[in-house]
């Protein structure tokens, strides 16, 4: 009986355990299924509400349909043919044409006394009532200034996030996110031909206002167009603000996220500045245009220049916004990526690998384009070009590998994006269905995202994609291209880039790979033909080979490259971009910025070619941006600012130097004035002093007086102040600019010319005399070598040249409260003084090892930024850069001292 009971207990326990196992397994299965379904159906848009999703009416959606422009009431009431015509014509073409044919030349931008300074009050317009009040206010004005701020990263087409409007009395900031659907209230004001709207560089603003609000600008005065007519040296708004108004602005704020609310105080100040001064700038430029006409030889052309500026401005108003419609999704981006990859890949890839790579790139670009339209994101936010190349190259086979490949390709940004994380399975499916045509994959992806059971919210931006997408795919090969009228901005950008390449890229091969041998037959270096000819013409070598040329030295050189661990100099070098391999064009790039390098000891510099590489325009832009960013880090780390803070008149500095030497803190920080502020104040007073409001003129005079110790100043003092902080080259360049008369700088210029003539002799010798063990001086680099040799030669002097005080303005407060003696040839407006102080600090605290470590840091920045794949053999981050000087070396310090 006891046995029977025990058996029953065991059976019961076993049954219970089995039931528990079944329940747990079923629970886990359902939980896994639920998690899997959730991961496939979740989209970040369900939890992240984007500001533009609150818009009730969108004129330019993300579909493949064209943009429909405004039809005026008279067009609607006319015939159907007229309506059809209005879709392709500017609705206010008639009004603008009248202005082109009969321009209103009696501009009156200011009335009475005008207070140029901005006060703390402005009007924030965020309600429809305030917008109506603004429209009523503007309708009573004859002229007002306008500027806009855009956001494009988190939107496919971009949208206007803020409009700044300024009258002579008030500044208005219009919150176009809150008032997006009511912005048509301002339409009559902007299209009124009796009211002049002042913009700066309005080509994009005009198109954006049409795209977002059907606002068309009629009667415009563009200050950038006026700069073109006047042949100004620069045409940016920042330049006009500094030279005309004496106001500095931080243009980096233009890239801020203008969707944020509330705006920071810094962003509000920046936004107001861009519009507040437009009326004053326009008035000054108009005066210059009229004066230019009066000074012209023909009295009949009195209004010619002003008429031309007006005509160019109103021609901008005739632009029409068009959506860029490709013949197939992502086709342009794919073609560009493929071409760049093949150019950088060289001949290492087979046609099979290239075809496979190209097909996957086209798939990813098409998918990225579709995802960007669905989620209203920019394509660069969805998936970067670097990530697409990485995926197409590695061909990952799992979702984990896909995620890692994207993350590694985009180390500098937040990656992968929320779009990729939400739809990672789409990318995985493309890697598996390799034989399925793209025309079949994309409709399935679209249906899954926006279909009846779609995972992504349907918004006003993407609702019409389902209708247009199928037609787009089926007709993309046979239908004619719909983008015959290419966007003017895109065309201009391409032309500008081509012009830059043509003007600044090297005109001939840099590396000739000629060889120099020692008299024992050992290879010393590869170099260019000019270097060989120098040795041959002086009887210091004999020619041993003709193609390619090679010489043997007839004297014993000092050392060997391999003895110094510098194998780099005995390697051949290709004339291609070291970053991507582009061979059609390239520019020289200095890995270690010249502002530091020119101050290195000769034996750590000596103009060697290790840190001068070739980069294409695109890689050069990336490297330069990273270098400028790293300079700021260096300035913060060492506590040495990038720019000189304050300057004093030399006599004033001599009078106060003793007291300032005694005090390391306190009043020394208040001495002098910023060289940039000093020059802009002097420029504004010379050009517009008589027409300025008295309060503004007095403020600028106080700025100049701070430099001269508070004494009264004359026009001669203003002209001298205009030269403060400039190197001789910069002074001569300024004198050549139109509209600047420097009558009192002739003596200074003559002195500088004599000094430069003396330095040019050394510089020419420096180009010719080259190092025995292999300094490579690339062809056409005379300008670089001359510039550096002048700087180095100047450092050996005491930095003073006497005279009338202009050239010995060297007492400079560079680091808060420390006075430094700056060389007269060293510009105080660039990074030269900063670089000099950094190098001096390194040598004082760490010796030459500090300079070498500093160079290695810059090389690492270059490598981490550009990811160069085509560096010459022997190039490395830890390169020493040191060299010994032979008997014939122009860099030998003893030889230089004897020459002096």
C-alpha positions in Angstrom: 0.0 0.0 0.0 2.8 2.3 0.8 4.5 1.5 -2.5 1.3 2.4 -4.4 1.1 5.8 -2.6 4.7 6.6 -3.4 4.1 5.8 -7.1 1.1 8.1 -7.2 3.1 10.9 -5.6 6.0 10.4 -8.1 3.5 10.4 -11.0 1.8 13.6 -9.7 5.1 15.4 -9.3 6.2 14.3 -12.8 3.0 15.5 -14.3 3.3 18.8 -12.6 6.9 19.3 -13.8 5.8 18.4 -17.4 2.9 20.8 -17.3 5.2 23.6 -15.9 7.8 22.9 -18.7 5.0 23.1 -21.4 3.6 26.4 -19.9 7.1 28.0 -19.7 8.0 27.0 -23.2 4.7 28.2 -24.6 5.2 31.5 -22.7 8.7 32.0 -24.1 7.5 31.2 -27.6 4.7 33.7 -27.5 7.0 36.3 -25.8 9.6 35.8 -28.5 6.9 36.0 -31.2 5.5 39.2 -29.6 9.0 40.7 -29.4 9.7 39.8 -33.0 6.4 41.3 -34.2 7.0 44.4 -32.1 10.4 44.9 -33.5 9.2 44.6 -37.1 6.2 46.8 -36.7 7.6 49.5 -34.5 8.7 52.8 -36.0 10.4 55.6 -34.1 7.8 58.1 -35.5 5.3 56.6 -33.1 7.2 57.9 -30.1 9.1 60.9 -31.7 6.7 63.7 -32.7 8.4 66.0 -35.2 7.4 69.7 -35.4 6.4 69.6 -39.0 3.9 66.8 -38.4 1.7 69.5 -36.8 1.4 71.3 -40.2 -2.1 70.9 -41.6 -1.2 72.0 -45.1 2.0 71.2 -47.0 2.6 72.7 -50.5 5.6 70.6 -51.3 5.2 67.0 -50.1 7.7 64.1 -50.4 6.0 62.4 -53.4 7.3 62.3 -56.9 4.8 64.8 -58.2 5.8 68.2 -59.2 5.2 71.5 -57.3 2.1 73.5 -58.1 2.6 77.2 -57.9 0.0 79.8 -56.8 -2.8 80.7 -59.2 -4.0 84.2 -58.8 -7.7 85.0 -58.9 -7.5 86.5 -62.4 -5.8 83.3 -63.6 -8.5 81.1 -62.1 -11.3 83.0 -63.8 -9.7 82.9 -67.2 -9.6 80.0 -69.7 -8.2 76.5 -69.0 -5.2 77.2 -71.2 -4.3 80.2 -69.1 -4.6 78.0 -66.0 -2.3 75.5 -67.5 0.2 78.2 -68.3 0.1 79.6 -64.8 1.5 76.3 -63.5 4.7 76.9 -65.3 4.9 80.7 -65.0 5.6 83.1 -62.2 2.2 84.4 -60.8 3.6 87.9 -60.4 5.7 87.9 -63.6 3.8 91.0 -64.9 4.5 93.1 -61.8 8.2 92.1 -61.7 8.6 92.8 -65.4 7.3 96.3 -64.9 9.9 96.8 -62.2 12.6 95.5 -64.6 11.6 97.8 -67.4 10.8 100.9 -65.2 12.8 100.5 -62.0 12.1 102.7 -59.0 15.4 104.4 -58.5 14.5 106.8 -55.7 15.3 104.5 -52.9 14.7 105.8 -49.4 15.7 103.1 -46.9 16.0 105.4 -43.9 14.1 108.4 -42.7 15.4 110.9 -40.2 17.8 109.9 -37.4 18.5 106.2 -37.4 19.7 104.4 -34.3 21.9 101.6 -35.6 22.4 99.8 -32.3 20.0 97.1 -31.3 18.1 97.5 -28.1 16.9 94.6 -26.0 13.3 94.7 -27.2 11.9 92.7 -30.2 8.5 91.3 -31.1 8.1 87.5 -31.0 5.3 86.6 -33.4 3.7 83.2 -32.6 -0.1 83.8 -32.8 -2.3 84.5 -35.7 -3.4 87.8 -34.1 0.1 89.0 -33.8 0.8 87.9 -37.4 -2.1 90.0 -38.6 -0.8 93.0 -36.7 2.6 92.5 -38.3 1.0 92.4 -41.7 -0.9 95.6 -41.0 2.3 97.3 -39.7 4.3 96.2 -42.8 1.6 97.4 -45.2 2.3 101.0 -44.0 6.0 100.7 -44.6 7.9 101.7 -47.7 10.7 99.3 -47.1 11.6 96.5 -44.6 14.5 94.0 -44.2 14.0 90.2 -44.3 16.0 87.1 -43.6 15.1 83.4 -43.0 16.5 80.4 -41.1 16.0 76.9 -42.4 16.1 73.4 -41.1 17.1 70.6 -43.4 18.7 67.7 -41.5 15.4 66.2 -40.1 13.3 66.9 -43.2 13.4 65.6 -46.7 12.8 68.9 -48.5 13.6 71.2 -45.6 11.3 73.9 -44.2 11.5 77.5 -43.0 11.8 77.6 -39.2 12.0 81.3 -38.6 11.6 84.6 -40.5 13.2 87.8 -39.3 11.7 91.1 -40.4 13.0 94.5 -39.4 11.6 98.0 -39.9 13.4 101.2 -39.0 11.7 101.1 -35.6 11.3 97.4 -34.6 12.6 93.8 -35.1 10.1 91.0 -35.5 10.9 87.2 -35.2 8.1 85.2 -36.8 7.7 81.6 -35.5 6.9 79.9 -38.8 6.6 76.5 -37.1 3.7 77.7 -34.9 2.2 79.8 -37.8 3.0 77.5 -40.7 -0.7 77.3 -41.9 -1.3 81.0 -41.4 1.7 82.5 -43.2 -0.5 83.4 -46.2 -1.4 86.5 -44.2 1.9 88.0 -45.2 1.5 87.1 -48.9 0.0 90.5 -50.0 2.7 92.5 -48.3 5.6 90.6 -49.9 3.9 90.8 -53.4 3.1 94.5 -53.1 5.3 96.3 -55.7 5.1 99.6 -53.8 6.9 98.1 -50.8 10.6 97.3 -51.2 12.0 94.2 -49.4 15.7 94.2 -48.5 17.4 90.8 -48.5 21.0 89.7 -48.6 21.7 86.8 -51.0 18.0 86.1 -51.6 18.4 83.3 -54.2 17.4 80.6 -51.7 15.1 82.7 -49.6 12.9 83.4 -52.6 12.5 79.7 -53.4 12.0 78.7 -49.8 9.2 81.2 -49.3 7.4 79.9 -52.4 7.9 76.3 -51.4 6.5 76.6 -47.9 4.0 79.4 -48.0 3.3 80.4 -51.6 4.8 83.8 -50.7 6.2 85.5 -53.8 8.6 88.5 -53.4 8.0 91.5 -55.6 10.2 94.6 -55.6 13.5 93.5 -53.9 16.8 95.2 -53.2 19.5 92.5 -52.6 22.6 93.9 -50.9 24.6 91.0 -52.3 23.8 92.0 -55.8 24.8 95.6 -54.9 28.1 94.2 -53.8 28.5 92.5 -57.1 27.9 95.8 -59.0 30.4 97.6 -56.7 33.0 94.8 -57.1 33.4 94.5 -53.4 36.3 92.2 -52.3 33.7 90.1 -50.4 30.0 89.8 -50.7 29.0 88.0 -47.5 26.6 89.6 -45.0 29.3 89.0 -42.3 31.7 91.2 -44.3 29.2 94.0 -44.7 28.3 93.9 -41.0 31.9 94.2 -40.0 33.0 96.9 -42.6 29.8 99.0 -42.7 28.4 98.6 -39.2 31.3 97.5 -37.1 29.4 94.4 -35.9 30.9 90.9 -35.7 28.6 87.8 -36.0 29.2 84.1 -35.6 28.1 82.4 -38.8 28.4 79.0 -37.2 25.1 79.6 -35.6 23.5 79.3 -39.0 23.9 75.6 -38.6 22.1 75.4 -35.3 18.8 73.5 -35.0 16.3 76.4 -35.5 13.4 74.1 -34.6 14.1 74.4 -30.9 11.8 76.5 -28.8 12.5 78.6 -27.0 15.5 79.9 -28.9 18.7 80.6 -27.0 19.7 84.2 -26.4 22.7 83.7 -28.7 20.4 82.4 -31.5 18.0 85.3 -31.0 20.8 87.8 -31.2 22.2 86.2 -34.4 18.8 86.1 -36.0 18.0 89.7 -35.2 21.5 90.9 -36.4 21.0 89.4 -39.8 17.9 91.5 -40.5 18.3 94.5 -38.2 21.2 96.1 -40.1 19.9 95.4 -43.6 18.2 98.8 -44.1 21.4 100.7 -43.0 23.6 98.6 -45.2 21.3 99.1 -48.2 21.3 102.8 -47.6 25.1 102.9 -47.5 25.5 100.7 -50.6 22.9 102.8 -52.5 24.9 105.9 -51.7 28.1 104.2 -53.0 26.2 103.2 -56.2 25.1 106.8 -56.8 28.5 108.2 -56.1 30.1 105.7 -58.5 27.7 106.9 -61.2 28.6 110.5 -60.5 32.3 109.7 -60.7 31.8 107.9 -64.0 33.0 109.6 -67.2 29.5 109.8 -68.9 27.0 112.0 -67.2 24.2 110.2 -69.0 25.0 107.1 -66.9 24.2 108.8 -63.6 21.9 106.0 -62.5 23.5 103.1 -64.4 25.0 101.3 -61.4 22.0 101.7 -59.2 19.7 100.5 -62.1 21.9 97.4 -62.6 21.7 96.5 -58.9 18.0 96.9 -58.9 17.6 94.9 -62.1 19.7 92.0 -60.7 17.7 92.0 -57.5 14.4 91.8 -59.2 15.6 89.1 -61.6 16.1 87.0 -58.5 12.3 87.4 -57.8 11.5 85.7 -61.1 13.0 82.4 -59.9 10.5 79.5 -59.5 10.8 76.7 -57.0 10.9 73.2 -58.6 11.2 69.9 -56.9 14.2 67.9 -58.0 12.7 64.8 -59.6 15.1 62.0 -60.6 14.4 59.5 -63.3 14.7 56.8 -60.7 14.9 56.9 -56.8 18.4 57.6 -55.6 19.9 57.3 -59.1 22.0 60.5 -58.9 23.4 59.6 -55.5 24.2 56.1 -56.5 26.1 57.2 -59.7 28.1 59.7 -57.7 29.1 57.1 -55.0 30.0 54.5 -57.6 32.2 56.9 -59.5 34.0 58.0 -56.4 34.6 54.4 -55.3 35.9 53.3 -58.6 38.3 56.2 -58.8 39.6 55.5 -55.4 39.7 51.7 -55.9 42.2 51.8 -58.8 42.7 48.6 -60.8 42.4 46.2 -57.8 38.8 45.2 -58.4 37.5 42.8 -61.1 34.5 43.6 -63.3 32.5 41.0 -61.3 33.2 42.7 -58.0 32.5 46.1 -59.5 29.1 45.0 -60.9 28.1 43.4 -57.6 29.2 46.5 -55.7 27.4 48.8 -58.1 24.1 46.9 -57.9 24.1 46.9 -54.1 24.9 50.6 -54.0 21.9 51.4 -56.3 19.7 49.2 -54.1 20.8 51.0 -50.9 20.5 54.5 -52.4 17.0 53.7 -53.7 16.0 52.3 -50.3 17.5 55.4 -48.5 15.6 57.7 -50.8 12.3 55.9 -50.1 12.9 55.8 -46.4 13.8 59.5 -46.3 10.5 60.4 -48.1 8.4 58.2 -45.8 9.8 59.5 -42.6 10.5 63.1 -43.8 14.2 62.9 -43.1 17.2 64.0 -45.1 19.0 61.2 -46.9 22.2 62.0 -45.1 20.4 61.5 -41.7 18.9 58.1 -42.8 22.1 56.6 -44.1 25.4 58.3 -44.9 27.4 57.8 -48.1 30.2 56.2 -46.0 27.8 53.7 -44.6 26.5 52.8 -48.0 30.0 52.1 -49.3 30.8 50.1 -46.2 27.7 47.9 -46.6 28.3 47.4 -50.3 32.0 46.6 -49.8 31.6 44.2 -46.8 28.2 42.6 -47.9 27.2 41.6 -44.3 24.9 38.7 -44.0 23.4 39.2 -40.5 21.5 42.1 -38.9 24.2 42.4 -36.3 26.9 42.7 -39.0 24.8 45.3 -40.8 24.4 47.3 -37.6 28.2 47.1 -36.8 29.2 48.1 -40.4 27.0 51.2 -40.3 28.2 52.2 -36.8 31.9 51.8 -37.7 31.5 53.8 -40.9 29.9 56.7 -39.0 32.0 57.0 -35.9 31.8 60.8 -35.9 28.0 61.0 -35.8 25.0 59.4 -34.1 24.7 56.2 -36.0 22.8 54.1 -37.1 19.9 56.5 -37.4 16.5 55.9 -35.9 15.2 55.0 -39.4 17.8 52.3 -39.8 17.1 50.9 -36.3 13.4 50.7 -37.0 13.7 49.1 -40.4 16.9 47.1 -40.1 15.1 44.1 -41.5 14.6 45.8 -44.9 18.4 46.2 -45.3 18.8 42.6 -44.3 16.2 41.4 -46.8 18.1 43.2 -49.6 21.3 41.3 -48.7 19.4 38.0 -48.9 17.3 38.6 -52.1 20.2 39.3 -54.3 18.6 38.1 -57.5 15.3 39.9 -57.0 15.0 43.1 -59.0 14.9 46.4 -57.2 11.5 47.2 -58.9 10.0 44.3 -56.9 11.8 45.1 -53.6 10.8 48.8 -53.2 7.0 48.4 -53.7 7.0 45.7 -51.0 8.9 47.9 -48.6 6.6 50.8 -49.3 3.5 48.6 -48.8 4.8 47.3 -45.5 5.5 50.9 -44.3 2.4 52.8 -45.5 -0.1 50.1 -46.5 -3.3 49.2 -44.7 -1.3 47.5 -42.0 1.7 49.7 -42.4 4.3 50.1 -39.6 4.9 53.9 -40.1 2.4 56.7 -39.5 1.0 58.3 -42.7 1.5 62.0 -42.6 0.7 64.9 -45.0 4.3 64.5 -46.2 4.1 60.9 -47.4 0.4 60.1 -48.0 0.7 60.5 -51.8 3.7 58.2 -52.2 1.6 55.1 -52.6 -0.2 56.6 -55.6 2.9 58.0 -57.4 5.4 55.3 -56.6 4.2 52.5 -59.0 4.0 55.0 -61.9 7.5 56.2 -61.1 9.0 52.7 -61.2 7.2 51.5 -64.4 8.0 54.6 -66.4 11.5 55.6 -65.3 13.3 54.0 -68.3 11.0 55.1 -71.1 9.7 58.5 -70.0 11.7 61.6 -70.8 13.5 63.3 -67.9 11.3 65.7 -66.0 14.0 67.8 -64.6 15.0 69.7 -67.8 14.9 72.9 -65.8 17.7 72.0 -63.4 17.7 73.9 -60.1 19.8 77.0 -60.5 21.5 76.5 -57.1 22.6 73.0 -58.1 24.0 74.2 -61.4 25.8 77.1 -59.8 27.3 74.9 -57.1 28.6 72.5 -59.7 30.1 75.3 -61.8 31.6 76.9 -58.7 33.3 73.6 -57.8 34.7 73.1 -61.3 36.0 76.7 -61.3 37.7 76.1 -58.0 39.3 72.9 -59.2 40.5 74.6 -62.4 41.9 77.6 -60.5 43.6 76.0 -57.5 44.5 72.4 -58.4 48.0 71.6 -59.4 48.5 72.3 -63.1 51.3 69.8 -63.5 52.4 66.5 -61.8 53.9 67.3 -58.4 56.0 64.2 -58.0 58.5 63.5 -60.9 60.1 60.6 -59.0 63.6 61.5 -60.2 66.4 59.8 -58.2 69.4 61.1 -56.4 72.2 58.6 -55.5 75.1 59.1 -53.1 78.6 58.6 -54.5 78.6 55.1 -53.1 75.5 54.1 -55.1 73.0 54.3 -52.3 69.6 55.9 -53.0 69.2 59.2 -51.2 65.7 60.3 -52.3 63.1 60.7 -55.1 62.6 64.3 -56.1 61.6 66.6 -59.0 63.5 67.6 -62.1 64.2 71.1 -60.8 66.2 69.8 -58.0 68.3 67.6 -60.3 69.0 70.5 -62.6 70.2 72.6 -59.6 72.9 70.1 -58.8 73.9 69.5 -62.4 74.2 73.2 -63.2 76.6 73.7 -60.3 78.7 70.8 -61.1 77.8 69.0 -57.9 76.4 65.8 -59.6 76.6 63.8 -62.8 73.7 62.4 -64.8 73.6 58.6 -64.7 70.2 57.8 -66.2 67.9 59.8 -68.5 64.4 58.2 -68.3 63.5 58.7 -65.6 66.4 61.1 -64.8 68.8 60.1 -62.1 72.0 61.7 -60.8 74.9 60.8 -58.5 76.3 63.4 -56.2 80.0 64.2 -56.5 80.4 65.1 -52.8 79.8 63.2 -49.5 76.3 64.1 -48.3 75.5 64.4 -44.6 73.8 61.2 -43.5 71.3 58.9 -45.2 67.5 58.8 -45.0 67.5 55.2 -43.7 70.0 56.1 -41.0 67.5 58.6 -39.6 64.6 56.1 -39.9 63.1 58.2 -42.8 62.4 55.5 -45.4 59.6 57.8 -46.7 62.1 59.8 -48.8 63.3 56.7 -50.8 59.8 55.7 -51.9 58.1 56.6 -55.2 55.0 58.8 -54.9 51.9 58.8 -57.0 50.2 62.0 -58.2 46.8 61.2 -56.6 44.7 62.2 -53.6 46.1 60.2 -50.7 42.5 60.0 -49.3 40.3 58.6 -52.0 42.8 58.1 -54.9 41.3 60.9 -57.2 43.9 61.5 -59.9 42.2 64.1 -62.1 42.8 67.0 -59.7 44.6 67.5 -56.4 45.9 70.3 -54.2 48.8 70.4 -51.7 47.7 70.1 -48.1 49.8 70.8 -45.0 49.0 68.3 -42.3 50.7 70.5 -39.7 49.2 74.0 -40.1 51.7 76.6 -41.2 50.9 78.9 -38.2 52.7 76.3 -36.0 55.2 74.8 -38.5 56.9 78.1 -39.5 58.0 78.6 -35.9 59.6 75.1 -35.5 63.4 74.9 -35.1 65.0 74.4 -38.5 66.3 70.9 -37.9 62.7 69.8 -37.0 61.2 71.6 -40.1 63.6 72.3 -42.9 60.8 72.3 -45.5 60.6 68.5 -45.8 57.7 66.9 -47.8 56.5 64.2 -45.3 53.7 66.4 -44.0 52.7 67.9 -47.3 50.3 65.5 -49.1 48.0 65.7 -52.1 44.3 65.8 -51.6 41.3 66.3 -53.9 38.9 69.1 -53.4 36.4 67.0 -51.4 39.1 65.4 -49.1 40.8 68.8 -48.7 37.6 70.4 -47.5 37.1 67.6 -44.9 40.7 67.8 -43.7 40.7 71.6 -43.4 37.4 71.6 -41.4 38.8 69.0 -39.0 42.1 71.0 -38.6 40.2 74.2 -37.8 38.2 72.4 -35.2 41.4 70.9 -33.7 43.0 74.3 -33.5 40.2 75.4 -31.2 40.9 72.3 -29.0 44.6 73.3 -28.9 43.8 76.8 -27.9 41.6 75.6 -25.1 44.1 73.0 -23.9 47.0 75.4 -23.7 45.0 78.5 -22.7 46.3 80.4 -25.7 43.6 82.0 -27.8 43.5 81.7 -31.6 43.3 85.4 -32.2 45.1 88.4 -30.6 42.8 90.0 -28.0 44.1 93.6 -27.8 46.6 96.0 -29.4 47.9 99.3 -28.2 49.6 102.2 -30.0 53.4 101.7 -29.7 53.9 104.9 -27.9 51.1 104.2 -25.5 52.4 100.7 -25.0 55.9 102.0 -24.2 54.3 104.4 -21.7 52.5 101.7 -19.8 54.8 98.7 -20.3 56.6 99.2 -17.1 53.4 99.2 -15.0 52.1 96.3 -16.9 55.2 94.3 -16.4 54.8 94.8 -12.7 51.2 93.6 -12.7 50.3 90.2 -14.1 46.6 90.7 -13.6 44.1 93.5 -13.2 44.3 96.6 -15.4 46.4 95.0 -18.1 43.4 93.1 -19.3 41.6 96.4 -20.1 44.4 98.0 -22.1 44.1 98.3 -25.9 41.4 97.2 -28.2 40.7 94.2 -30.5 42.6 94.6 -33.8 39.6 93.4 -35.7 37.3 95.8 -34.0 39.8 98.6 -34.4 40.1 98.0 -38.2 36.4 97.7 -38.8 35.7 100.8 -36.8 38.3 102.7 -38.8 37.0 101.4 -42.1 33.4 102.4 -41.2 34.5 105.9 -40.1 36.5 106.5 -43.3 33.8 105.3 -45.6 30.6 106.4 -43.9 31.5 108.7 -41.0 29.8 111.7 -42.4 26.5 109.9 -43.0 26.4 108.0 -39.7 24.1 108.8 -36.9 26.0 110.8 -34.3 25.6 108.2 -31.6 27.0 105.4 -33.8 29.9 107.6 -35.0 30.8 108.5 -31.4 30.9 104.8 -30.4 33.2 103.9 -33.2 35.4 106.9 -32.4 35.7 105.7 -28.8 36.9 102.3 -30.1 39.7 103.9 -32.1 40.6 106.2 -29.3 41.1 103.2 -27.0 44.0 102.2 -29.3 45.5 105.7 -29.2 45.3 106.1 -25.4 42.2 108.3 -25.4 43.6 111.2 -27.4 41.8 113.0 -30.2 42.3 111.4 -33.6 42.6 112.6 -37.1 41.9 111.1 -40.5 45.5 110.2 -40.7 45.2 108.2 -37.5 42.2 106.4 -38.9 44.1 105.4 -42.0 47.0 104.1 -39.9 44.6 102.2 -37.7 43.3 100.5 -40.8 46.7 98.9 -41.2 47.1 97.6 -37.6 47.8 94.0 -37.3 48.3 93.4 -41.0 51.4 91.9 -42.5 53.1 93.8 -45.4 51.5 91.5 -47.9 48.0 92.1 -46.4 48.7 95.9 -46.3 49.6 95.9 -50.0 46.5 93.8 -50.8 44.3 96.2 -48.9 45.7 99.2 -50.8 44.8 97.6 -54.1 41.2 97.2 -53.1 38.7 99.7 -54.6 37.2 102.3 -52.4 40.1 102.5 -49.8 42.4 105.4 -50.0 45.5 105.1 -47.8 47.4 108.3 -48.5 49.5 108.1 -45.3 50.8 104.5 -45.8 53.2 105.3 -48.8 56.2 105.6 -46.5 55.3 102.3 -44.7 54.8 100.5 -48.0 58.1 101.7 -49.3 59.9 100.4 -46.2 58.1 97.0 -46.4 59.0 96.8 -50.1 62.7 97.2 -49.2 62.5 94.6 -46.5 60.7 92.1 -48.8 63.2 92.6 -51.5 66.0 91.6 -49.1 64.0 88.6 -47.9 63.2 87.6 -51.5 66.9 87.0 -52.1 67.0 84.5 -49.3 63.7 82.9 -50.4 64.9 82.4 -54.0 68.1 80.8 -52.6 65.9 78.6 -50.4 64.0 77.3 -53.4 67.2 76.5 -55.2 69.4 75.2 -52.5 68.1 71.8 -51.4 69.1 69.2 -48.8 71.6 66.6 -49.8 69.8 63.7 -48.2 66.5 64.2 -49.9 64.2 67.2 -49.4 61.5 67.0 -52.0 60.4 70.4 -53.2 57.3 69.8 -55.4 57.1 71.6 -58.7 55.2 74.9 -58.5 55.7 75.3 -54.7 57.7 78.4 -54.8 54.9 80.4 -53.3 54.7 78.1 -50.2 58.5 78.1 -49.7 58.8 81.8 -50.1 56.0 82.4 -47.6 57.6 80.2 -45.0 61.1 81.5 -45.6 60.0 85.0 -45.1 58.3 84.1 -41.8 61.4 82.2 -40.6 63.7 85.0 -41.6 61.5 87.5 -39.8 61.6 85.5 -36.5 65.3 86.2 -36.2 64.8 90.0 -36.1 63.7 92.0 -33.1 60.4 92.8 -34.8 60.7 96.6 -34.9 61.4 98.8 -37.9 60.9 102.3 -36.5 59.3 105.0 -38.7 56.0 106.6 -38.0 54.7 104.0 -35.6 52.6 102.0 -37.9 55.1 99.1 -38.4 56.2 98.8 -34.8 52.7 98.3 -33.4 53.9 95.2 -31.6 52.8 95.4 -28.0 50.0 93.0 -28.0 47.9 91.5 -25.3 47.5 88.0 -26.5 46.8 86.0 -23.4 44.6 87.9 -21.1 47.3 90.0 -19.3 50.6 89.1 -20.9 52.4 91.5 -23.2 54.2 90.0 -26.1 56.6 91.5 -28.7 55.2 90.5 -32.1 57.1 90.6 -35.3 56.0 93.3 -37.7 55.6 90.8 -40.5 53.4 88.5 -38.4 49.7 89.3 -39.0 47.7 89.8 -35.8 44.4 89.0 -37.6 45.2 85.3 -38.2 46.6 82.4 -36.1 50.2 83.4 -36.4 50.7 84.8 -32.9 48.8 81.8 -31.5 51.1 79.4 -33.3 54.2 81.2 -32.2 53.2 81.1 -28.6 52.2 77.4 -28.8 55.6 76.4 -30.2 57.4 78.6 -27.7 55.5 77.0 -24.9 56.2 73.5 -26.1 60.0 74.2 -26.5 60.1 75.8 -23.0 58.2 73.1 -21.2 59.0 69.9 -23.1 61.9 70.7 -25.4 62.1 69.2 -28.9 60.2 66.1 -27.8 57.2 68.3 -27.2 57.3 69.6 -30.8 57.6 66.0 -32.1 54.7 64.8 -30.0 52.7 67.9 -31.2 53.4 66.9 -34.9 52.3 63.3 -34.2 49.0 64.6 -32.8 48.3 66.5 -36.0 49.1 63.5 -38.1 46.7 61.4 -36.1 44.0 64.0 -36.6 44.6 63.8 -40.3 44.5 60.0 -40.4 41.3 59.8 -38.2 39.5 62.4 -40.4 40.5 61.5 -43.9 41.2 57.8 -43.5 43.8 57.9 -46.2 44.2 54.8 -48.3 46.9 55.9 -50.7 49.7 57.4 -48.5 53.2 56.9 -49.9 55.2 54.0 -48.5 57.2 54.9 -45.4 54.7 57.6 -44.2 53.8 57.2 -40.6 52.4 59.2 -37.7 55.6 58.8 -35.6 57.9 60.3 -38.2 60.7 62.2 -36.4 61.1 65.0 -38.9 64.6 65.7 -37.6 67.6 66.2 -40.0 71.2 67.2 -39.8 72.6 69.9 -42.0 75.4 69.3 -44.5 78.0 71.7 -45.8 75.9 72.9 -48.7 72.6 73.2 -46.7 71.0 76.7 -46.7 69.3 75.7 -43.5 72.6 75.3 -41.6 72.4 77.9 -38.8 76.1 78.6 -38.9 75.9 79.3 -42.6 72.9 81.6 -42.1 74.7 83.6 -39.4 77.8 83.9 -41.6 75.7 85.1 -44.5 74.2 87.8 -42.3 
